[in-house]
Structure formats: C-alpha cells, structure tokens
Amino acid sequence: MLEIPTLRSILVADDFSENASKALDLAADLARRYSAALTILHVYANPGIELPTGFIPWEHELARVLKAVTDALDRHRQRAEAVGVANVHTEAIAGHPYETIMQTVERGAHDLLVMGYQGRSDVRRMLIGSVTERVLRSAPCSILTVL
C-alpha cells in the first residue's frame, strides 16, 4: 500500500495569478489537514533598467512595488489563517522566479511545493519556457501543480 509522507512544511509559489490563487487554497487546505507550516512565496522583479554593463534600479518605484507585494501577501496570509492554518509565513524576494523558488525550496527543507500552472501553448512554452515546468524537472521535493 502506498504511504503518504508526512507534511511538515509546504511552500506555495504565488505570482498572484488565478491559478496561483487556486494553488494557495489547496496548499492552505493541506497545511490545515496536516498541521503543516505554510510559506507563501512571491518573487518580484526589481524595478529598473537592465543594461549590458549592469542594472540601474529605480529606487522611487521599489517602495511602491514592495508595498503592493506586501499588501497582497498579507491578504493571502489572512486567507490561509481564515481556513485554520496556524503557522503561515510570507516571503517576498527580488529575483528570477525559477532560481528564487529553487533556492527557497532548498533553504527551507519543504516537503511539498505547490504551484499554479499557466497552461501556455506549446509554441509559446518552447520559446520562453515555463517556470513550473523547469521546477518540475529539478525540485528536490514533491510538487503539486494546479491548473
């Protein structure tokens, strides 16, 4: 008989899309059922201009971006707490989604990663790739994708 592993720590990657919202609801339900800790991660791009010689940040925009991200994560934390998740953390990290998600999974020793999947067309996926697909190929923990 297949034994379901114990879930102590769940990470949900939240890009604030509709599918990420579904993933958050499922992750929160699992965290509640298993009394697991839930971490909600949002990866954002630093506002600025990427040049061949470096990056020029737009400091005046950074505060606005961080406020919007923090407010959204607070609402999502409250949503998880409202369904009975006792241990909810949020993280907002500047970076590239794939690399940041992988670093967060490895650093946090999460048992499960829950992600929404956008379901792009084959041509678009071949040209620009998919964060979820890249994570599926290389994550060191179990992954649950939500359409």
Secondary structure as the mmCIF struct_conf table of DSSP 4:
data_model
#
loop_
_struct_conf.conf_type_id
_struct_conf.id
_struct_conf.beg_label_comp_id
_struct_conf.beg_label_asym_id
_struct_conf.beg_label_seq_id
_struct_conf.end_label_comp_id
_struct_conf.end_label_asym_id
_struct_conf.end_label_seq_id
HELX_LH_PP_P HELX_LH_PP_P1 LEU A 2 LEU A 7
BEND BEND1 ARG A 8 ARG A 8
STRN STRN1 SER A 9 ALA A 13
BEND BEND2 PHE A 16 SER A 17
HELX_RH_AL_P HELX_RH_AL_P1 GLU A 18 TYR A 34
TURN_TY1_P TURN_TY1_P1 SER A 35 SER A 35
STRN STRN2 ALA A 37 TYR A 44
HELX_LH_PP_P HELX_LH_PP_P2 ALA A 45 ASN A 46
BEND BEND3 PRO A 47 PRO A 47
STRN STRN3 GLY A 48 LEU A 51
TURN_TY1_P TURN_TY1_P2 PRO A 52 THR A 53
STRN STRN4 GLY A 54 PRO A 57
HELX_RH_AL_P HELX_RH_AL_P2 GLU A 59 ALA A 82
TURN_TY1_P TURN_TY1_P3 VAL A 83 GLY A 84
BEND BEND4 ALA A 86 ALA A 86
STRN STRN5 VAL A 88 ALA A 94
BEND BEND5 GLY A 95 GLY A 95
HELX_RH_AL_P HELX_RH_AL_P3 PRO A 97 GLY A 108
TURN_TY1_P TURN_TY1_P4 ALA A 109 ALA A 109
BEND BEND6 ASP A 111 ASP A 111
STRN STRN6 LEU A 112 GLY A 116
HELX_RH_AL_P HELX_RH_AL_P4 ASP A 122 ILE A 128
HELX_RH_AL_P HELX_RH_AL_P5 VAL A 131 SER A 138
BEND BEND7 PRO A 140 CYS A 141
STRN STRN7 SER A 142 VAL A 146
#
